[in-house]
């Protein structure tokens, strides 16, 4: 799947909401596509969050997309960065250890917007 070529207004608004949540993830912490979708009321919208993250480079304000990983702690979005190692390097610069494309101590690094933003 790819980003919708002509996203609807509703999709554009969802992308903006995703980007706003991602901007709140603290340095050194990570969240997941599904956790963001759940927080935004799109319980099965993890794929749409993924599309929003692929479009993060088009946002007017910086979106720390490297902090969004899959539910197993894997850097599944790494291929959408400038280099294959850029996502890992950005996380490691914030003190997150990544081994074989997986965040170590994922459970302690996990930032859940549903509980953190209540």
Secondary structure, 3 states (H helix, E strand, C coil): CCCCCCCCHHHHHHHHHHHHHHHCCCCCCEEEHHHHHHHCCCCCCHHHHHHHHHCHHHCCCCCCHHHEECCCCECCCHHHCCCCCHHHHHHHHCCCCEECCEECCHHHHECCHHHHCC
